[in-house]
Amino acid sequence: MSKEQKSRFQGGTLYLCATPIGNMEDITLRALRCLQEADVVAVENPARSRKLMRHYGIRRPLIAYREDNRERAGRQIVERLKEGQVVALVTDAGVPAISDPGHHLLRLLQAEGLPYSLVPGPSAALAALLLSGYPAGKFVFWGFLSRKAGRRRQEIQLLAAEEKTVVLYESPHRLQRALQDMADILGERELAVCRELTKLHEEVVRGSAAELAEWCRQHPPRGEIALVLSPREAKGNGGKDAGGENEREKVRERLRRDLAEGMPPTRAVSAAARDSALTRSEVYDLYLSLQRGSGENGGGDIC
């Protein structure tokens, strides 16, 4: 290797080094060289990173850098950088600092005035976005939904109003609960479950959240999961400005009718939001106003 090639990795610099999300061959030549030339490699999971490095015959010292030791390990990395060492940071899969503790390290380096750079490569979010087949010109990356049920439903409520494609992550053991919450809030809006991306058993399943929740029940997923939510159809300019009072009155009448016919409030609100220019939160506010006007305290029918 020439001195010119080796000098591209500057001492005292942290390199965010992207690694494969599944297929071992999806790594760049520059990433391999970065791992080979680094004085130390900071890794989220040493066992997983050693497997990758052994595959390519790379033997370098490792530092475990994860959520539960990020303060202590972060200071160790800072000291090595101040000594002029080249440090590579890798995550379990994909690009570091996306939905992992790497972003805390970057903030620490900014505070210390230390440089860092990117060695780009595979990304599960971009892979899922493209494989979903939904519009990719404008999209939102959400990361992981909250583990807390109430907060998770609030987040899904926010995503329900999003008119761009949305990419988010979920763990296999929480996927069915998330899809059930989405079914309550998103109605028939289509989404895609993408799993085992770039691996032998790569799979993309599309459908409504209710359909996918049933699929998940019959086929418990394994491996890494990315969810892609199709864009909400733009209706006018959206919300109150597009709907106006006439639109809100139409929604009120529909809610009265559907609830009087015995439709559960959650389904009535979701159905009205799906077919109107209002967001689900706006429809839910109308439902609450009807409930107050009728003197109801519970979630029963409103006439």
C-alpha positions as CSV (number, residue, x, y, z in Angstrom):
1,M,0.0,0.0,0.0
2,S,1.4,3.4,-1.0
3,K,2.1,6.2,1.5
4,E,-0.4,8.3,-0.5
5,Q,-3.2,5.8,0.1
6,K,-2.4,5.4,3.8
7,S,-2.2,9.1,4.4
8,R,-5.9,9.5,3.4
9,F,-6.7,8.4,7.0
10,Q,-5.5,11.3,9.2
11,G,-4.2,10.7,12.7
12,G,-6.4,12.2,15.4
13,T,-9.6,11.6,13.3
14,L,-12.6,9.3,14.0
15,Y,-14.0,7.6,10.9
16,L,-17.6,6.5,10.8
17,C,-17.2,3.2,8.9
18,A,-20.3,1.7,7.3
19,T,-20.4,-2.1,7.3
20,P,-22.7,-4.7,5.7
21,I,-26.4,-4.9,6.8
22,G,-26.5,-8.6,5.9
23,N,-24.5,-9.7,2.9
24,M,-20.7,-9.8,3.8
25,E,-19.8,-8.7,0.3
26,D,-21.6,-5.4,0.7
27,I,-18.6,-3.5,2.0
28,T,-16.5,-0.9,0.2
29,L,-12.8,-1.2,-0.5
30,R,-12.3,2.0,1.4
31,A,-14.1,0.7,4.4
32,L,-11.8,-2.4,4.4
33,R,-8.8,-0.2,4.2
34,C,-10.0,2.0,7.0
35,L,-10.5,-1.1,9.3
36,Q,-7.0,-2.4,8.3
37,E,-5.2,0.9,8.9
38,A,-7.1,2.1,12.1
39,D,-5.1,2.0,15.3
40,V,-8.2,0.9,17.1
41,V,-11.8,0.0,16.0
42,A,-14.7,1.0,18.3
43,V,-17.5,-1.5,17.9
44,E,-21.1,-1.9,19.2
45,N,-20.8,-5.7,19.5
46,P,-17.3,-7.2,19.5
47,A,-18.4,-10.7,18.6
48,R,-20.3,-9.5,15.5
49,S,-17.5,-7.2,14.4
50,R,-14.8,-9.8,14.9
51,K,-16.8,-12.1,12.6
52,L,-16.7,-9.5,9.8
53,M,-13.0,-8.7,10.4
54,R,-12.0,-12.4,10.4
55,H,-13.9,-12.9,7.1
56,Y,-11.5,-10.3,5.6
57,G,-8.4,-11.3,7.5
58,I,-8.3,-8.0,9.5
59,R,-6.8,-8.1,13.0
60,R,-7.1,-4.8,14.9
61,P,-7.6,-3.9,18.6
62,L,-11.2,-3.4,19.5
63,I,-13.0,-1.1,22.0
64,A,-16.6,-1.8,23.0
65,Y,-18.7,1.3,22.5
66,R,-22.4,0.8,23.3
67,E,-25.2,2.6,25.1
68,D,-24.4,1.3,28.6
69,N,-20.7,2.4,28.5
70,R,-20.8,5.3,26.1
71,E,-19.5,7.9,28.7
72,R,-16.5,5.9,29.8
73,A,-15.7,4.5,26.3
74,G,-16.2,7.9,24.7
75,R,-13.6,9.4,27.0
76,Q,-11.2,6.6,26.0
77,I,-11.7,7.3,22.3
78,V,-11.2,11.0,22.9
79,E,-7.9,10.4,24.6
80,R,-6.7,8.1,21.7
81,L,-7.7,10.8,19.2
82,K,-5.7,13.4,21.2
83,E,-2.7,11.1,21.0
84,G,-3.0,11.2,17.2
85,Q,-4.5,7.7,16.6
86,V,-6.8,6.8,13.8
87,V,-10.1,5.4,15.2
88,A,-12.7,3.6,13.2
89,L,-16.3,3.5,14.6
90,V,-18.6,0.7,13.4
91,T,-22.1,-0.4,14.4
92,D,-23.6,-3.8,14.2
93,A,-24.8,-3.2,10.7
94,G,-25.0,-0.2,8.3
95,V,-23.9,3.3,9.0
96,P,-22.8,4.3,12.6
97,A,-24.7,7.0,14.6
98,I,-28.1,6.2,13.0
99,S,-30.3,4.7,15.7
100,D,-27.3,3.7,17.8
101,P,-25.2,5.5,20.5
102,G,-22.7,6.8,17.9
103,H,-24.4,10.2,17.8
104,H,-23.5,10.8,21.4
105,L,-19.8,10.3,20.5
106,L,-20.1,12.8,17.7
107,R,-21.5,15.4,20.0
108,L,-18.6,14.7,22.4
109,L,-16.0,15.2,19.6
110,Q,-17.7,18.4,18.6
111,A,-17.4,19.7,22.1
112,E,-13.7,18.7,22.2
113,G,-13.0,20.2,18.7
114,L,-11.9,16.9,17.3
115,P,-12.5,15.9,13.7
116,Y,-14.5,13.0,12.3
117,S,-15.3,11.8,8.8
118,L,-17.5,9.3,7.0
119,V,-16.7,6.2,5.1
120,P,-20.1,5.6,3.5
121,G,-21.7,2.3,2.6
122,P,-24.9,0.2,3.1
123,S,-27.9,1.6,4.9
124,A,-30.9,-0.5,6.0
125,A,-33.2,2.6,5.8
126,L,-32.4,3.3,2.2
127,A,-32.5,-0.3,1.2
128,A,-36.0,-0.7,2.7
129,L,-37.2,2.6,1.1
130,L,-36.2,1.4,-2.4
131,L,-37.5,-2.1,-2.0
132,S,-40.8,-0.9,-0.7
133,G,-41.6,0.6,-4.1
134,Y,-43.1,3.7,-2.5
135,P,-42.1,7.2,-3.7
136,A,-38.5,7.9,-2.6
137,G,-38.0,11.5,-3.8
138,K,-39.0,12.8,-0.4
139,F,-39.1,10.7,2.7
140,V,-38.9,10.8,6.5
141,F,-36.7,8.6,8.6
142,W,-38.2,8.0,12.1
143,G,-35.8,5.4,13.6
144,F,-37.2,3.1,16.3
145,L,-40.7,3.6,17.7
146,S,-40.9,4.0,21.5
147,R,-41.0,0.9,23.6
148,K,-43.7,2.5,25.8
149,A,-47.2,1.7,24.5
150,G,-48.7,5.2,25.1
151,R,-45.7,7.0,23.6
152,R,-45.7,4.6,20.6
153,R,-49.3,5.4,19.8
154,Q,-48.6,9.1,20.0
155,E,-45.7,8.7,17.5
156,I,-47.9,6.7,15.1
157,Q,-50.5,9.4,15.4
158,L,-47.9,11.9,14.2
159,L,-46.9,9.6,11.3
160,A,-50.6,9.3,10.3
161,A,-50.5,12.9,9.1
162,E,-47.3,12.5,7.1
163,E,-47.6,13.0,3.4
164,K,-44.1,11.6,2.6
165,T,-42.9,8.0,2.7
166,V,-41.8,7.1,6.2
167,V,-39.1,4.6,7.1
168,L,-38.8,3.3,10.6
169,Y,-37.2,0.4,12.5
170,E,-38.8,-2.1,14.9
171,S,-37.5,-5.2,16.7
172,P,-39.0,-8.6,15.8
173,H,-40.5,-9.1,19.3
174,R,-42.2,-5.7,19.3
175,L,-43.4,-5.8,15.7
176,Q,-46.8,-7.3,16.1
177,R,-47.8,-4.8,18.9
178,A,-46.6,-1.9,16.7
179,L,-48.6,-3.2,13.8
180,Q,-51.7,-3.6,15.9
181,D,-51.4,0.0,17.1
182,M,-50.9,1.1,13.5
183,A,-54.0,-0.8,12.4
184,D,-56.1,1.2,15.0
185,I,-54.6,4.5,13.8
186,L,-53.7,4.2,10.1
187,G,-56.7,2.1,8.9
188,E,-56.2,0.8,5.4
189,R,-53.1,2.8,4.6
190,E,-50.5,0.5,3.0
191,L,-47.1,-0.3,4.5
192,A,-44.3,-2.7,3.9
193,V,-42.4,-4.9,6.3
194,C,-38.8,-5.5,5.1
195,R,-36.7,-8.1,6.8
196,E,-33.4,-9.8,6.4
197,L,-32.3,-7.2,3.8
198,T,-29.5,-8.4,1.4
199,K,-29.5,-11.8,3.0
200,L,-30.6,-15.2,1.6
201,H,-34.1,-15.0,3.0
202,E,-34.8,-11.3,2.2
203,E,-38.5,-10.6,2.3
204,V,-40.8,-7.6,1.6
205,V,-44.5,-8.0,2.6
206,R,-47.0,-5.3,1.8
207,G,-50.5,-4.7,3.1
208,S,-52.6,-2.8,5.6
209,A,-51.3,-2.8,9.2
210,A,-54.1,-5.2,10.2
211,E,-53.2,-7.6,7.4
212,L,-49.5,-7.4,8.3
213,A,-50.3,-7.9,12.0
214,E,-52.1,-11.2,11.1
215,W,-49.2,-12.2,8.8
216,C,-46.8,-11.5,11.7
217,R,-48.9,-13.7,14.0
218,Q,-48.8,-16.6,11.6
219,H,-45.1,-16.1,10.6
220,P,-43.2,-14.7,13.6
221,P,-40.4,-12.6,12.1
222,R,-36.7,-13.0,12.8
223,G,-33.8,-10.8,12.1
224,E,-33.6,-7.0,11.5
225,I,-36.9,-5.3,10.6
226,A,-37.6,-2.1,8.7
227,L,-41.1,-0.7,8.2
228,V,-42.0,1.6,5.3
229,L,-45.2,3.6,5.5
230,S,-46.7,4.7,2.1
231,P,-47.3,8.4,1.8
232,R,-50.7,9.8,2.9
233,E,-52.6,11.0,0.0
234,A,-52.5,14.8,-0.2
235,K,-56.0,16.3,-0.1
236,G,-55.9,19.9,-1.0
237,N,-53.4,21.6,1.3
238,G,-54.4,19.3,4.2
239,G,-56.0,19.9,7.6
240,K,-58.2,22.8,8.5
241,D,-57.1,25.1,5.7
242,A,-58.1,22.6,3.0
243,G,-61.2,21.2,4.7
244,G,-62.7,24.4,6.0
245,E,-65.9,24.4,8.2
246,N,-67.9,22.6,5.5
247,E,-65.4,19.7,5.6
248,R,-65.5,19.6,9.4
249,E,-69.3,19.5,9.3
250,K,-69.3,16.6,6.9
251,V,-67.0,14.7,9.2
252,R,-69.2,15.5,12.2
253,E,-72.2,14.1,10.4
254,R,-70.3,11.0,9.4
255,L,-69.2,10.4,12.9
256,R,-72.7,10.8,14.3
257,R,-74.0,8.4,11.7
258,D,-71.3,5.7,12.1
259,L,-71.4,5.9,15.9
260,A,-75.2,5.7,16.0
261,E,-75.0,2.6,13.8
262,G,-72.7,1.0,16.4
263,M,-69.2,1.4,14.9
264,P,-66.5,1.5,17.6
265,P,-65.2,5.1,18.1
266,T,-61.6,4.1,17.1
267,R,-62.8,2.7,13.8
268,A,-65.2,5.6,13.2
269,V,-62.4,8.2,13.7
270,S,-60.0,6.2,11.5
271,A,-62.5,5.8,8.7
272,A,-63.5,9.5,8.7
273,A,-59.9,10.6,8.7
274,R,-59.1,8.3,5.8
275,D,-61.8,9.7,3.6
276,S,-61.5,13.4,4.5
277,A,-59.0,16.3,4.1
278,L,-58.6,16.3,7.9
279,T,-55.9,14.6,9.8
280,R,-56.8,11.9,12.3
281,S,-56.0,14.1,15.2
282,E,-58.4,16.7,13.9
283,V,-61.1,14.1,13.4
284,Y,-60.4,12.9,16.9
285,D,-60.9,16.4,18.3
286,L,-64.3,16.5,16.5
287,Y,-65.2,13.2,18.1
288,L,-64.3,14.6,21.5
289,S,-66.4,17.7,20.9
290,L,-69.4,15.5,19.9
291,Q,-68.8,13.4,23.0
292,R,-68.8,16.5,25.3
293,G,-71.9,17.8,23.5
294,S,-73.8,14.6,24.1
295,G,-72.8,14.5,27.8
296,E,-71.0,11.1,27.4
297,N,-68.1,10.4,29.7
298,G,-67.1,7.1,28.2
299,G,-66.2,5.9,24.7
300,G,-69.7,4.7,23.7
301,D,-72.0,5.7,20.9
302,I,-72.6,9.4,20.2
303,C,-75.9,10.5,18.7
